[in-house]
Structures are given as structure tokens and as C-alpha cells.
Amino acid sequence: MDIATDRPDAAERLRAGIFKALQRLGRSPGIGHFHDELLDRRCRFWNFSPYVVCYLWKEKPIQIIAVVHGARHLAAFLAARINPK
């Protein structure tokens, strides 16, 4: 299923929600928590249901590493894409 094709209104709401959440994160770098078992403390994780954002919080501006659905196995997702600890 491709949400952008099958449900364009829902896709736009999702895009707008993610954009708004990332704007909030940009205004408040440092919110969220660490996952020391996944990545070092340069990275923080912030949950906004049902997603998790992994980002470099000390960068100016912050750098988003990934936006992942919370149902995904976060460790496996990150291991396949970036160098975990």
C-alpha cells in the first residue's frame, strides 16, 4: 500500500504532522532520551507517537538521522543504516 497514492489526504496529514514535530525538535534540541545500548550520546531519541526520531542534538542545526515507526525493531533498523556503537 502506498499511502501517497491510495490516501493522499492521509499522506498530507502525516507529512504535516512530521514536519510540525521536527520543527518543535529544532526549537528544543536536547528533548528526548539516550539509548546508550544503540548509539553514543551524540544521538538522542525522541518519541512522537507512533514515530521515533534519532538525531544529533549538539549540531547546529540539529541533524536528523532517522524517523522510524515505533513498531520497527530500532536496533536492527539502525544497524542496517549507520554505525552503531
DSSP file (Angstrom, degrees, kcal/mol; ACC not computed):
  #  RESIDUE AA STRUCTURE BP1 BP2  ACC     N-H-->O    O-->H-N    N-H-->O    O-->H-N    TCO  KAPPA ALPHA  PHI   PSI    X-CA   Y-CA   Z-CA
    1    1 A M              0   0    0      0, 0.0     2,-0.7     0, 0.0     3,-0.1   0.000 360.0 360.0 360.0 130.7    0.0    0.0    0.0
    2    2 A D    >>  -     0   0    0      1,-0.1     4,-3.2     2,-0.0     3,-0.8  -0.928 360.0-161.6-109.7 106.7    1.3    3.4   -1.0
    3    3 A I  H 3> S+     0   0    0     -2,-0.7     4,-2.3     1,-0.3     8,-0.4   0.848  88.4  58.0 -60.7 -35.4   -0.3    6.0    1.3
    4    4 A A  H 34 S+     0   0    0      1,-0.2    -1,-0.3     2,-0.2     8,-0.1   0.849 117.7  32.7 -64.7 -32.8    0.5    8.9   -1.1
    5    5 A T  H <4 S+     0   0    0     -3,-0.8    -2,-0.2     2,-0.1    -1,-0.2   0.892 126.3  38.7 -87.3 -46.3   -1.3    7.2   -3.9
    6    6 A D  H  < S+     0   0    0     -4,-3.2    -3,-0.2     1,-0.2    -2,-0.2   0.823 134.1  15.8 -78.8 -32.6   -4.1    5.4   -2.1
    7    7 A R     X  +     0   0    0     -4,-2.3     4,-2.3    -5,-0.4     3,-0.3  -0.558  64.5 170.4-142.7  73.1   -4.9    8.1    0.5
    8    8 A P  H  > S+     0   0    0      0, 0.0     4,-2.2     0, 0.0     5,-0.2   0.829  80.2  54.1 -59.4 -34.5   -3.4   11.4   -0.4
    9    9 A D  H  > S+     0   0    0      2,-0.2     4,-2.1     1,-0.2     5,-0.1   0.920 110.6  46.3 -65.5 -41.9   -5.3   13.4    2.3
   10   10 A A  H  > S+     0   0    0     -3,-0.3     4,-2.3     2,-0.2    -1,-0.2   0.881 110.9  53.5 -66.0 -38.0   -3.9   11.0    5.0
   11   11 A A  H  X S+     0   0    0     -4,-2.3     4,-2.7    -8,-0.4    -2,-0.2   0.904 108.8  49.0 -63.1 -41.3   -0.4   11.3    3.4
   12   12 A E  H  X S+     0   0    0     -4,-2.2     4,-2.6     2,-0.2    -2,-0.2   0.896 110.4  50.2 -66.7 -39.8   -0.6   15.1    3.7
   13   13 A R  H  X S+     0   0    0     -4,-2.1     4,-2.4     2,-0.2    -2,-0.2   0.910 111.9  48.8 -62.7 -41.3   -1.7   14.9    7.3
   14   14 A L  H  X S+     0   0    0     -4,-2.3     4,-2.5     2,-0.2     5,-0.2   0.936 112.2  47.9 -63.3 -47.4    1.2   12.6    8.1
   15   15 A R  H  X S+     0   0    0     -4,-2.7     4,-2.5     1,-0.2    -2,-0.2   0.921 113.3  47.8 -60.0 -44.7    3.7   14.9    6.3
   16   16 A A  H  X S+     0   0    0     -4,-2.6     4,-2.4     2,-0.2    -1,-0.2   0.887 111.7  50.6 -64.7 -39.2    2.3   17.9    8.1
   17   17 A G  H  X S+     0   0    0     -4,-2.4     4,-2.2     2,-0.2    -2,-0.2   0.908 112.3  45.9 -65.5 -42.8    2.5   16.1   11.5
   18   18 A I  H  X S+     0   0    0     -4,-2.5     4,-2.5     2,-0.2     5,-0.2   0.920 112.7  51.0 -65.9 -43.4    6.0   15.0   11.0
   19   19 A F  H  X S+     0   0    0     -4,-2.5     4,-2.1    -5,-0.2    -2,-0.2   0.925 111.3  47.8 -59.8 -45.7    7.1   18.5    9.8
   20   20 A K  H  X S+     0   0    0     -4,-2.4     4,-2.1     1,-0.2    -1,-0.2   0.904 111.9  49.9 -62.1 -42.9    5.5   20.1   12.9
   21   21 A A  H  X S+     0   0    0     -4,-2.2     4,-2.1     1,-0.2    -1,-0.2   0.903 110.9  48.9 -64.0 -41.0    7.1   17.6   15.2
   22   22 A L  H  X S+     0   0    0     -4,-2.5     4,-2.2     2,-0.2    -1,-0.2   0.843 108.0  54.5 -70.2 -32.4   10.5   18.2   13.6
   23   23 A Q  H  X S+     0   0    0     -4,-2.1     4,-1.8    -5,-0.2    -1,-0.2   0.928 108.4  49.5 -62.6 -43.8   10.1   22.0   13.9
   24   24 A R  H  X S+     0   0    0     -4,-2.1     4,-1.4     1,-0.2    -2,-0.2   0.919 110.0  50.9 -60.0 -43.5    9.4   21.5   17.6
   25   25 A L  H  < S+     0   0    0     -4,-2.1     3,-0.2     1,-0.2     6,-0.2   0.893 107.7  53.1 -62.0 -40.2   12.5   19.4   17.9
   26   26 A G  H  < S+     0   0    0     -4,-2.2    -1,-0.2     1,-0.2    -2,-0.2   0.839 110.1  47.8 -63.9 -33.8   14.5   22.1   16.2
   27   27 A R  H  < S+     0   0    0     -4,-1.8    -1,-0.2     1,-0.2    -2,-0.2   0.731 122.4  34.8 -77.4 -22.4   13.3   24.7   18.6
   28   28 A S  S >< S-     0   0    0     -4,-1.4     3,-1.6    -3,-0.2    -1,-0.2  -0.447  76.8-178.2-131.0  59.3   14.1   22.5   21.6
   29   29 A P  T 3   +     0   0    0      0, 0.0     3,-0.1     0, 0.0    -3,-0.1  -0.339  69.4  45.4 -60.7 140.8   17.2   20.5   20.8
   30   30 A G  T 3  S+     0   0    0      1,-0.4     2,-0.1     3,-0.1    27,-0.1   0.238  78.3 126.9 107.9 -11.6   18.0   18.1   23.7
   31   31 A I    <   +     0   0    0     -3,-1.6    -1,-0.4    -6,-0.2     2,-0.3  -0.433  53.8  40.6 -73.0 157.4   14.5   16.8   24.2
   32   32 A G  S    S-     0   0    0     -2,-0.1     2,-0.3    -3,-0.1    14,-0.3  -0.720  86.0 -81.8 104.8-157.4   14.2   13.1   24.2
   33   33 A H  B     -A   45   0A   0     12,-3.0    12,-3.3    -2,-0.3     2,-0.3  -0.893  29.8-104.5-145.6 168.7   16.4   10.4   25.7
   34   34 A F        -     0   0    0     -2,-0.3     2,-0.3    10,-0.2    10,-0.1  -0.675  11.0-158.6 -95.8 153.8   19.6    8.5   25.1
   35   35 A H    >>  +     0   0    0      8,-0.4     3,-2.4    -2,-0.3     4,-2.3  -0.741  14.6 178.3-126.3  80.2   19.8    4.8   24.0
   36   36 A D  T 34 S+     0   0    0     -2,-0.3    -1,-0.1     1,-0.3    49,-0.1   0.770  78.4  61.1 -57.3 -26.2   23.3    4.0   25.2
   37   37 A E  T 34 S+     0   0    0      1,-0.1    -1,-0.3    -3,-0.1     3,-0.1   0.666 115.7  32.2 -74.8 -14.4   22.9    0.4   24.0
   38   38 A L  T <4 S-     0   0    0     -3,-2.4    47,-1.5     1,-0.4     2,-0.3   0.833 128.2  -3.0-105.9 -51.9   22.3    1.7   20.4
   39   39 A L  S  < S-     0   0    0     -4,-2.3    -1,-0.4    45,-0.2    -4,-0.2  -0.929  75.8 -93.9-142.7 161.4   24.4    4.8   19.8
   40   40 A D    >   -     0   0    0     -2,-0.3     3,-1.9     1,-0.1    -5,-0.2  -0.119  53.2 -87.3 -72.6 178.4   26.7    7.1   21.8
   41   41 A R  T 3  S+     0   0    0      1,-0.3    -1,-0.1    -7,-0.1    -5,-0.1   0.350 114.7  82.1 -78.1   7.8   25.4   10.2   23.5
   42   42 A R  T 3  S+     0   0    0     14,-0.1    15,-1.2    15,-0.1    16,-0.5   0.720  91.3  65.1 -72.1 -21.1   25.9   12.4   20.4
   43   43 A C  E <   - B   0  56A   0     -3,-1.9    -8,-0.4    13,-0.2     2,-0.3  -0.842  65.9-171.7-107.9 138.0   22.5   10.9   19.4
   44   44 A R  E     - B   0  55A   0     11,-2.7    11,-2.5    -2,-0.4     2,-0.4  -0.862  13.2-142.4-119.5 159.7   19.2   11.4   21.2
   45   45 A F  E     -AB  33  54A   0    -12,-3.3   -12,-3.0    -2,-0.3     2,-0.4  -0.983  14.1-172.0-124.3 132.9   15.9    9.7   20.6
   46   46 A W  E     - B   0  53A   0      7,-2.3     7,-2.8    -2,-0.4     2,-0.5  -0.992  12.6-145.5-130.2 128.0   12.5   11.5   20.8
   47   47 A N  E     + B   0  52A   0     -2,-0.4     2,-0.4     5,-0.2     5,-0.2  -0.783  21.9 168.7 -93.7 128.7    9.2    9.7   20.6
   48   48 A F  E >   - B   0  51A   0      3,-2.6     3,-3.0    -2,-0.5    -2,-0.1  -0.892  59.6 -69.5-135.7 110.3    6.2   11.3   18.9
   49   49 A S  T 3  S+     0   0    0     -2,-0.4     3,-0.1     1,-0.4    20,-0.0  -0.013 117.0   1.4 -51.4 131.5    3.6    8.7   18.5
   50   50 A P  T 3  S+     0   0    0      0, 0.0    20,-3.9     0, 0.0    -1,-0.4  -0.860 124.0  68.3 -97.2  25.0    3.8    6.4   16.7
   51   51 A Y  E <   -BC  48  69A   0     -3,-3.0    -3,-2.6    18,-0.3     2,-0.4  -0.631  56.4-149.8-108.1 160.5    7.3    7.5   15.5
   52   52 A V  E     -BC  47  68A   0     16,-2.8    16,-3.0    -5,-0.2     2,-0.5  -0.996  11.5-155.0-125.2 132.1   10.8    7.8   16.9
   53   53 A V  E     -BC  46  67A   0     -7,-2.8    -7,-2.3    -2,-0.4     2,-0.5  -0.928   2.0-161.7-108.0 130.2   13.3   10.4   15.7
   54   54 A C  E     +BC  45  66A   0     12,-2.8    11,-3.0    -2,-0.5    12,-1.7  -0.951  26.8 162.5-107.1 127.5   17.0    9.7   16.1
   55   55 A Y  E     -BC  44  64A   0    -11,-2.5   -11,-2.7    -2,-0.5     2,-0.8  -0.985  48.3-114.3-149.0 156.3   19.0   12.9   15.9
   56   56 A L  E     -BC  43  63A   0      7,-2.8     7,-1.5    -2,-0.3     3,-0.5  -0.825  34.8-172.0 -87.9 109.1   22.4   14.6   16.5
   57   57 A W  S    S+     0   0    0    -15,-1.2    -1,-0.1    -2,-0.8     5,-0.1   0.641  73.3  55.4 -87.6 -16.3   21.4   17.1   19.2
   58   58 A K  S    S+     0   0    0    -16,-0.5    -1,-0.2     5,-0.1     2,-0.1   0.539  84.8 101.9 -93.9  -6.3   24.5   19.2   19.6
   59   59 A E  S    S-     0   0    0     -3,-0.5     4,-0.0   -17,-0.2     0, 0.0  -0.442  80.7-109.5 -73.4 150.5   24.8   20.0   15.9
   60   60 A K  S    S+     0   0    0      1,-0.2     2,-0.2    -2,-0.1    -2,-0.0  -0.939 113.6  19.6-121.8 106.7   23.6   23.5   14.8
   61   61 A P  S    S-     0   0    0      0, 0.0    -1,-0.2     0, 0.0    -3,-0.1   0.645 114.5-108.8 -73.7 167.5   21.1   23.0   13.3
   62   62 A I        -     0   0    0     -2,-0.2     2,-0.5   -36,-0.1    -5,-0.2  -0.174  29.3-132.4 -56.7 157.0   20.3   19.5   14.6
   63   63 A Q  E     -C   56   0A   0     -7,-1.5    -7,-2.8    -4,-0.0     2,-0.5  -0.966   9.2-141.4-119.4 120.2   20.8   16.7   12.2
   64   64 A I  E     -C   55   0A   0     -2,-0.5    -9,-0.3    -9,-0.2     3,-0.1  -0.664  18.6-180.0 -79.3 125.4   18.0   14.1   11.8
   65   65 A I  E     -     0   0A   0    -11,-3.0     2,-0.3    -2,-0.5   -10,-0.2   0.853  64.6 -14.7 -90.1 -44.1   19.4   10.6   11.4
   66   66 A A  E     -C   54   0A   0    -12,-1.7   -12,-2.8     2,-0.1     2,-0.5  -0.988  41.4-151.5-160.0 148.4   16.2    8.7   11.1
   67   67 A V  E     +C   53   0A   0     -2,-0.3     2,-0.4   -14,-0.2   -14,-0.2  -0.989  35.0 179.2-119.3 116.4   12.4    8.9   11.6
   68   68 A V  E     -C   52   0A   0    -16,-3.0   -16,-2.8    -2,-0.5     2,-0.1  -0.938  33.6-111.2-126.6 138.3   11.2    5.4   12.3
   69   69 A H  E >   -C   51   0A   0     -2,-0.4     3,-2.1   -18,-0.2   -18,-0.3  -0.466  31.9-124.7 -63.7 137.5    7.8    3.9   13.0
   70   70 A G  T 3  S+     0   0    0    -20,-3.9     4,-0.2     1,-0.3    -1,-0.1   0.663 106.6  66.5 -61.9 -17.9    7.8    2.7   16.6
   71   71 A A  T 3  S+     0   0    0    -21,-0.3    -1,-0.3     2,-0.1   -20,-0.1   0.656  83.7  95.6 -77.7 -14.2    6.7   -0.8   15.6
   72   72 A R  S <  S-     0   0    0     -3,-2.1     2,-1.0     1,-0.1     3,-0.1  -0.367  91.1-106.8 -72.3 155.1   10.1   -1.3   13.9
   73   73 A H     >  -     0   0    0      1,-0.2     4,-2.5    -2,-0.1     5,-0.2  -0.757  34.8-159.7 -81.6 103.0   12.9   -3.0   15.7
   74   74 A L  H  > S+     0   0    0     -2,-1.0     4,-2.7     1,-0.2     5,-0.3   0.867  84.0  51.7 -59.4 -43.7   15.1    0.1   16.3
   75   75 A A  H  > S+     0   0    0      1,-0.2     4,-2.4     2,-0.2    -1,-0.2   0.924 113.4  44.5 -61.1 -44.8   18.4   -1.7   16.8
   76   76 A A  H  > S+     0   0    0      2,-0.2     4,-1.6     1,-0.2    -1,-0.2   0.902 112.8  52.1 -67.0 -40.7   18.1   -3.7   13.6
   77   77 A F  H  < S+     0   0    0     -4,-2.5     4,-0.5     1,-0.2    -2,-0.2   0.943 114.2  41.8 -60.5 -48.7   16.9   -0.6   11.7
   78   78 A L  H >X S+     0   0    0     -4,-2.7     4,-3.2     1,-0.2     3,-1.3   0.887 109.9  57.3 -67.8 -39.5   19.9    1.5   12.9
   79   79 A A  H 3< S+     0   0    0     -4,-2.4    -1,-0.2    -5,-0.3    -2,-0.2   0.835 106.6  50.5 -61.3 -31.9   22.4   -1.4   12.4
   80   80 A A  T 3< S+     0   0    0     -4,-1.6    -1,-0.3    -3,-0.2    -2,-0.2   0.630 122.9  29.5 -79.5 -12.9   21.4   -1.7    8.8
   81   81 A R  T <4 S+     0   0    0     -3,-1.3     2,-0.3    -4,-0.5    -2,-0.2   0.722 121.0  19.7-121.7 -30.8   21.9    2.1    8.1
   82   82 A I  S  < S-     0   0    0     -4,-3.2    -1,-0.2    -5,-0.1   -17,-0.0  -0.860  84.8 -88.1-137.5 171.8   24.5    3.6   10.4
   83   83 A N        -     0   0    0     -2,-0.3    -4,-0.1    -3,-0.1    -3,-0.1  -0.712  44.9-159.9 -86.8 100.9   27.4    2.5   12.5
   84   84 A P              0   0    0      0, 0.0   -45,-0.2     0, 0.0   -46,-0.1  -0.252 360.0 360.0 -71.7 168.8   26.1    1.6   16.0
   85   85 A K              0   0    0    -47,-1.5   -46,-0.1   -49,-0.1   -47,-0.1   0.510 360.0 360.0 -51.7 360.0   28.4    1.5   19.0
